Amino acid sequence: MTHLTDLPAYELAVAIRDGEASCRDVMQAFLERIEKMNPRHNAVVSLRDGDELLGEADRADLELVRRGADEGAPPFLFGLPQAIKDVVPTAGIRTTFGSPILKDLIPTADALMVQRMKAAGCIVIGKTNTPEFGLGSHTFNEVFGATRNAFDPGKSAGGSSGGAAVALATRMLPVADGSDSMGSLRNPAAWNNVFGFRPSQGRVPAWPTQEAWVTHFGTEGPMARTVRDLALLLDVQAGYDARAPLSLAREPSFAARLDAAHAGAGARPRIGWLGDLDGYLAFEPGILEVCGEGLARLADIGCAIETPALGFAPERIWNAWLTLRHWLLNARLAPHLRNPAHRDLVKPEALWEHDQGALLSATQVMAASVERSAFYQHLLQLFEHVDFLALPTTQVWPFDVAERWPRQIAGRSMDTYHRWMEVVVVATFAGLPAISVPVGFSGSGLPTGMQLIGRPRGDLALLRLARDYEAAAQDVLAVRPAS
C-alpha cells in the first residue's frame, strides 16, 4: 500500500471512487507513513488514535456502497486523511496555536474551513505544527517543539505552515491546508519543494474571527504537490459566507476551468521580474540564480520576461506594513495577556509585536492604511504593463533548526525577527493572489521557490500559469526527500 501515499490527491480520489483502493487502505497507508516519517520531522501533532481513524475509514467505505452510482462521484476529499493547521479550531481535537497558554484547548466546534473540508469527505486525523500563534516563518514552539525540514532534518521547515509543508513533502498527507499573512503558505512550500497558494484576499473566508472588517492581512489557503490538487482543494475552501462579510462570491470550479480555453489564451504572458527590488533586498548567494532557472522555464513555455522597476519605495511598504502588523497583533494577543502571568509563557518576538502595537496612535494606523491603499493603486498601474509579477519566495536558504531567526543576510543586519522575509510582503500588502513554485536547490540540496503574483482576483489565471510552469519543471519536482 506504500504506493498510495505517492499518488497525487486527485488520483487517490479516483482510486477510491473506482474501487481500486478502499478508504481503509488509504488510511492505513498514511498512518504507516506517519509512523515512519513523523518521528524524524515532527510535522503532525495531536494525532488521533489509529483504530478510531480506521473505523472512520470503514464507515466511509460503507457510505460509498450506500451511495451507489445514482448519487454520482463522491467529493474530492472523500476518505482522504487530513491534518489541520494548529491555529484553526477543530472540534474535539486539541488546538494549541503552538502556545503553552492554550496547550489544553479542545474546541467544541469546527472553523469554517474545517467544516467545508469535512463536508467534502475528509477524515481529520490530527493537526500540523505551527510556530506560537502562527508568528514567524520558522515552525517551533514550547508545546510540540520544532518541525524539521523535509530535505534536511537539521534545518528549519519554514512557517508558519511548516508542519503542513513537511507532512505534504514527506507523503504523510495527500494535500494540506495552511494560512498566510507573511508568506506562511509560500515560505514553507518553497523550503519543502511543494506548491503553496495564497488566494486573493476574501477568497477563502475565515470564521470564527476576533474581528471581521479590518484584519485583512492573513488568509487561509491550500498547499499541494501538484497544481491540480491545489485547485481542487481551493474549490473546497473558497466561497462566500455571511459570517465573513468581506468574503468573495463562490466562482465556478477552479479545477474544472484549469485546462479550459479562455480569452487571451494565445497571448504571450508578460512576467515582471522584480528580483531584489533594485538592490533593496539582501539575498544569500544562489537564491537569485536559482530563481533565474525558474524564469528560464517560464520563457521556455512562451512567457515574455521583463524587468520593470517596482516604482514604489520599498521602505514605505515595509514601514506601513509593520505599523499595521503591530496594531493587529496587539489586538489579537491582548486577550491572552490580560493575565500578567501569561507574559512569561509567550515568546519574546510575539511580546515585542504586542507591545509595539500598544504605542501606536490612531493617526499612525490611518497613515499606514493610506500607504497601503496608495500601493494597491500603484500596482494596478503596473499591471497595465505586465500580466504577472515574480519575486523570490525567500531571501535565505533553510537555516539551522536551532536558530530562532537569521540575524544577517549577506552581511546586512536584520532588525526584526521577520525582516529576513520582507520579500513576501508585496503580495500580502496588496491582497493579491500569489503562488510559490519550486525552482531548484542549493549546492547542499536545500530547496527554494519563486513567487508568481497575479492581478486582483486573478486566481484562475495564476493557477493556469503555475500549471504550465509545473509541466516545465518536472526535473525539480521529481526530487524527493529521503524516505
C-alpha positions in Angstrom: 0.0 0.0 0.0 3.0 2.3 0.2 2.4 3.5 -3.4 -0.9 5.1 -2.3 0.9 7.8 -0.4 2.9 8.6 -3.5 -0.2 9.4 -5.6 -1.4 12.9 -6.2 -4.6 13.6 -4.2 -6.7 13.7 -7.4 -5.5 10.2 -8.4 -6.2 8.9 -4.9 -9.7 10.3 -5.2 -10.2 8.4 -8.5 -8.8 5.2 -7.0 -11.4 5.4 -4.1 -14.2 6.3 -6.5 -13.4 3.4 -8.9 -12.9 0.9 -6.1 -9.2 0.4 -6.8 -8.4 1.4 -3.2 -10.7 1.4 -0.1 -10.7 4.3 2.3 -9.3 1.9 4.9 -6.4 1.1 2.5 -5.7 4.8 2.1 -5.9 5.5 5.9 -3.7 2.5 6.7 -1.1 3.6 4.2 -0.9 7.2 5.5 -0.8 6.0 9.2 2.1 3.8 8.4 3.8 6.6 6.6 3.3 8.9 9.6 4.7 6.3 11.9 7.8 6.1 9.8 8.4 9.7 9.0 7.0 11.8 11.8 9.5 10.9 14.5 12.2 12.4 12.3 10.3 15.6 11.2 7.6 16.3 13.9 5.1 17.7 11.4 1.9 16.0 12.5 0.8 16.7 16.1 -2.2 15.7 18.2 -2.6 12.6 16.1 -5.8 10.7 16.8 -6.0 7.0 17.8 -5.3 4.8 14.7 -8.1 2.3 15.5 -10.6 5.2 15.6 -9.4 6.5 12.3 -9.6 3.1 10.7 -13.1 2.8 12.0 -14.0 6.1 10.4 -12.4 4.9 7.1 -14.6 1.8 7.3 -17.7 3.9 7.7 -16.6 5.9 4.7 -16.3 2.7 2.7 -19.8 1.7 3.7 -21.1 5.1 2.7 -19.6 4.6 -0.8 -21.5 1.3 -1.1 -24.7 3.0 0.1 -24.3 5.9 -2.4 -24.0 3.7 -5.4 -23.9 5.1 -8.9 -27.1 7.2 -8.7 -25.6 9.8 -6.4 -22.6 10.4 -8.6 -18.9 10.6 -7.7 -18.0 11.3 -4.1 -16.5 14.7 -3.4 -12.7 15.3 -3.9 -11.6 14.8 -0.3 -13.9 11.8 0.4 -12.0 9.3 2.6 -8.7 11.2 2.4 -6.8 11.8 5.7 -6.2 15.5 6.6 -4.4 17.2 9.4 -5.5 20.8 10.1 -3.0 23.6 10.8 -2.8 24.0 14.6 -4.1 27.6 14.5 -7.5 26.5 13.1 -10.2 25.4 15.6 -11.1 21.7 15.1 -13.9 20.1 17.1 -12.8 17.5 19.6 -9.1 17.8 18.7 -6.5 19.7 20.8 -5.9 23.0 19.1 -3.0 24.8 20.8 -2.0 27.6 18.5 1.5 26.5 19.5 1.1 28.3 22.8 1.6 27.0 26.3 -1.3 29.2 27.3 -3.7 27.1 25.1 -1.9 23.8 25.3 -5.1 22.0 26.6 -7.7 23.8 24.5 -10.1 21.4 22.8 -12.6 23.3 20.7 -16.3 22.2 20.6 -16.9 23.5 17.1 -15.0 23.4 13.8 -13.8 26.6 12.0 -15.5 27.3 8.7 -12.6 25.9 6.6 -12.7 22.6 8.6 -16.5 22.4 8.1 -16.0 22.7 4.4 -13.2 20.2 4.3 -15.3 17.7 6.3 -18.3 18.3 4.1 -16.1 17.3 1.2 -15.4 14.0 2.9 -12.0 14.2 4.5 -11.2 12.4 7.7 -9.4 14.7 10.2 -6.5 12.7 11.7 -4.9 15.5 13.8 -3.1 18.8 13.4 0.0 20.2 11.7 2.6 22.0 13.7 3.0 25.8 13.7 5.0 28.5 15.5 3.4 30.1 18.5 0.3 31.9 17.4 1.5 31.3 13.8 4.1 34.1 14.2 7.4 33.8 12.4 8.5 31.8 9.4 10.2 29.1 11.5 8.0 26.4 13.0 8.9 25.8 16.6 7.0 26.2 19.9 7.1 25.2 23.5 4.3 22.7 23.2 5.5 20.4 20.5 9.0 21.5 19.6 10.4 22.2 16.2 9.3 20.8 12.8 12.3 19.8 10.7 12.8 20.3 7.0 11.7 17.5 4.7 15.1 17.5 2.9 17.3 18.1 5.9 16.0 17.4 9.4 18.8 19.7 10.8 17.2 22.7 9.0 14.1 24.8 9.5 10.8 23.8 7.8 9.8 27.4 7.4 6.5 28.6 8.6 4.0 29.3 9.8 2.5 26.4 7.9 5.7 24.4 8.3 4.1 21.2 9.6 1.7 21.2 6.7 4.5 21.6 4.1 6.7 18.9 5.6 3.8 16.5 6.0 3.0 17.1 2.4 6.5 16.7 1.1 7.2 13.6 3.0 3.9 12.0 1.9 2.3 12.0 5.3 -0.6 13.9 3.8 -2.1 14.0 0.3 -2.9 17.7 0.4 -2.7 20.3 3.2 -4.3 23.5 4.4 -2.4 26.5 5.7 -2.7 30.2 6.2 -0.6 33.1 5.0 -0.1 36.6 6.5 3.7 37.0 5.9 4.4 34.2 3.5 3.2 31.4 5.7 1.9 29.3 2.8 4.7 30.4 0.5 7.9 30.2 2.6 7.4 26.6 3.9 6.3 25.5 0.4 9.5 26.9 -1.1 11.7 25.2 1.6 10.0 21.8 1.1 9.6 21.7 -2.7 5.8 21.9 -3.0 3.3 24.5 -4.1 1.8 27.0 -1.7 -1.0 29.2 -2.8 -2.1 32.5 -1.1 -5.5 33.2 -2.6 -6.9 36.7 -3.3 -8.0 38.4 -0.1 -11.5 37.2 0.7 -11.4 34.2 -1.5 -11.2 31.7 1.5 -13.2 33.2 4.3 -12.3 32.6 8.0 -14.7 32.1 10.8 -14.7 32.3 13.8 -12.7 35.5 13.9 -12.0 38.1 16.6 -12.9 40.8 14.1 -14.3 40.6 10.6 -13.8 44.0 9.0 -10.2 45.3 9.2 -7.9 42.4 10.0 -7.3 41.5 6.3 -3.7 40.6 6.0 -3.9 36.9 6.5 -5.8 34.3 4.5 -6.3 30.6 4.6 -5.5 28.6 1.5 -4.2 25.3 0.0 -0.9 23.6 -0.3 -0.2 20.6 -2.6 2.3 18.7 -4.6 0.5 19.4 -7.9 -1.3 22.4 -9.2 -4.4 20.3 -9.9 -4.6 19.2 -6.3 -4.1 22.9 -5.3 -7.1 24.0 -7.4 -9.3 21.1 -6.1 -8.6 22.0 -2.5 -9.2 25.7 -3.3 -12.6 24.7 -4.7 -13.4 23.2 -1.3 -12.1 26.1 0.8 -13.4 29.1 -1.3 -16.8 30.8 -1.4 -18.8 33.5 0.3 -20.1 33.0 3.9 -22.3 35.6 5.5 -20.3 35.4 8.7 -17.3 36.8 6.8 -18.7 40.0 5.3 -15.8 40.7 3.0 -15.6 37.2 1.5 -15.8 36.8 -2.2 -18.7 35.0 -4.0 -18.1 31.4 -5.0 -16.9 31.0 -8.5 -17.3 28.0 -10.8 -14.8 25.3 -10.1 -11.1 26.4 -10.4 -10.1 22.8 -11.1 -12.7 22.4 -13.8 -11.6 25.6 -15.5 -7.8 24.9 -15.2 -7.5 23.4 -18.6 -10.4 25.2 -20.4 -9.8 27.7 -23.2 -10.0 31.3 -22.0 -9.9 34.7 -23.5 -6.4 35.8 -24.5 -5.2 32.1 -24.3 -3.0 32.7 -27.3 -1.3 35.8 -25.9 2.2 35.7 -24.6 2.1 36.2 -20.8 4.3 39.1 -19.6 6.2 38.3 -16.4 7.5 41.3 -14.5 10.6 40.1 -12.6 11.2 42.4 -9.6 14.3 40.5 -8.4 15.9 42.2 -5.4 13.9 45.4 -5.8 16.9 47.3 -7.3 19.3 46.2 -4.6 16.9 47.0 -1.7 16.6 43.3 -0.5 19.5 41.2 0.6 19.8 37.6 -0.6 22.0 34.7 0.3 24.2 33.6 -2.6 22.5 31.3 -5.0 18.8 32.3 -4.4 18.6 34.8 -7.3 20.5 32.5 -9.6 18.1 29.5 -8.9 15.1 31.8 -9.5 16.7 32.7 -12.8 16.4 29.0 -13.7 12.7 29.3 -12.9 12.4 32.3 -15.1 14.1 30.4 -17.9 11.4 27.7 -17.7 8.7 30.4 -17.9 10.5 31.7 -21.0 10.6 28.2 -22.5 6.8 27.9 -22.2 6.3 31.2 -24.1 6.3 33.9 -21.4 8.0 37.2 -22.0 10.3 38.1 -19.1 10.5 41.8 -18.4 12.3 43.7 -15.6 10.2 46.6 -14.6 11.0 48.8 -11.6 8.6 48.4 -8.7 8.3 52.2 -8.8 7.2 52.5 -5.2 9.7 52.9 -2.4 10.0 49.5 -0.7 10.7 51.1 2.7 7.3 52.8 2.5 5.7 49.4 2.1 7.7 47.9 5.0 7.1 50.7 7.4 3.4 50.8 6.8 3.1 47.0 6.9 5.0 46.9 10.2 2.7 49.5 11.7 -0.4 47.6 10.7 1.0 44.3 11.8 1.9 45.7 15.2 -1.6 47.1 15.5 -3.4 44.0 14.5 -1.2 41.7 16.7 -1.6 43.9 19.7 -5.4 43.3 19.5 -5.0 39.6 18.7 -2.7 38.9 21.6 -4.2 41.2 24.2 -6.9 38.8 25.4 -4.2 36.2 26.1 -2.1 38.7 28.1 -4.8 40.1 30.4 -3.4 37.6 32.9 0.0 39.1 33.7 1.4 35.6 34.4 0.9 34.7 30.7 3.6 37.1 29.6 6.2 34.6 30.8 4.6 32.0 28.6 4.7 33.9 25.3 7.8 34.1 23.1 9.7 37.4 23.2 9.1 38.1 19.5 5.3 38.0 20.0 5.5 40.2 23.1 7.6 42.7 21.1 4.8 42.9 18.4 2.1 43.3 21.1 4.0 46.0 23.0 4.9 47.9 19.9 1.2 47.9 18.9 0.3 49.5 22.2 2.4 52.5 21.4 0.6 53.4 18.2 -1.7 56.3 17.7 -4.9 56.3 15.6 -3.1 58.8 13.3 -0.2 56.4 12.7 -2.6 53.5 11.9 -4.6 55.5 9.4 -1.5 56.8 7.8 -0.3 53.2 7.3 -3.6 52.3 5.8 -3.4 55.2 3.4 0.0 54.0 2.3 -1.4 50.5 1.7 -4.2 52.0 -0.4 -1.7 54.0 -2.4 0.5 50.9 -3.1 -2.5 49.0 -4.3 -3.4 51.7 -6.7 0.2 51.8 -7.9 0.2 48.1 -8.6 -2.9 48.5 -10.7 -0.9 50.8 -13.0 2.0 48.3 -13.0 -0.4 45.5 -14.1 -1.3 47.6 -17.2 2.2 46.7 -18.5 2.6 43.1 -17.2 0.3 40.2 -16.6 2.1 38.7 -13.5 4.8 39.8 -11.1 7.6 37.5 -10.0 9.9 37.6 -6.9 11.9 35.0 -5.0 9.9 33.4 -2.2 12.7 33.5 0.3 15.8 35.6 0.9 17.8 32.8 2.6 18.2 29.0 2.3 16.7 26.9 5.1 18.7 27.7 8.3 19.7 25.6 11.3 16.6 24.4 13.1 18.1 25.5 16.5 18.3 29.2 15.3 15.4 31.4 16.1 15.7 33.6 13.0 18.5 34.9 10.7 20.2 38.0 12.2 22.1 38.7 8.9 21.7 38.2 5.2 24.8 38.7 3.0 26.3 41.0 5.7 23.2 43.1 6.2 21.7 43.1 9.7 18.0 42.1 10.1 16.4 44.4 12.6 13.3 42.4 13.4 12.5 38.7 13.7 10.7 38.8 10.3 12.8 41.3 8.3 14.5 38.3 6.6 11.2 37.5 4.9 10.4 41.0 3.7 10.3 39.7 0.1 6.8 38.2 0.7 5.2 41.5 1.8 4.4 42.8 -1.7 1.6 40.3 -2.3 0.3 40.4 1.3 0.1 44.2 1.4 -1.9 44.4 -1.8 -4.1 41.5 -1.1 -3.1 39.8 -4.3 -3.1 36.1 -5.2 0.4 34.6 -5.1 1.8 31.1 -5.5 5.2 29.8 -4.6 6.5 27.3 -7.2 9.6 25.1 -6.7 12.6 26.4 -8.7 15.6 24.4 -7.5 18.2 23.6 -4.9 21.3 24.8 -3.2 24.6 23.1 -3.7 23.8 21.1 -0.5 20.4 20.0 -1.7 18.1 22.5 0.1 15.1 23.7 -1.9 13.7 27.2 -2.6 10.9 28.7 -4.6 9.7 31.7 -6.6 6.6 33.7 -6.1 4.3 34.3 -9.0 1.8 37.1 -8.2 -1.4 37.7 -10.1 -3.7 40.6 -10.7 -6.5 41.4 -8.2 -8.8 38.4 -8.1 -6.8 36.7 -10.8 -6.6 33.4 -9.0 -7.6 31.3 -12.1 -5.1 32.9 -14.4 -2.4 32.5 -11.8 -3.2 28.8 -11.3 -3.1 28.3 -15.1 0.3 29.9 -15.3 1.5 27.6 -12.4 0.1 24.6 -14.2 2.1 25.4 -17.3 5.2 26.1 -15.2 4.7 22.7 -13.5 4.9 20.9 -16.8 8.2 22.5 -17.5 9.7 21.9 -14.0 9.3 18.1 -13.7 13.1 17.8 -13.1 12.8 19.9 -9.9 9.5 18.3 -8.8 10.9 14.8 -9.2 13.4 15.5 -6.4 12.0 14.0 -3.3 13.1 13.9 0.4 14.9 10.9 1.7 12.4 8.2 2.9 
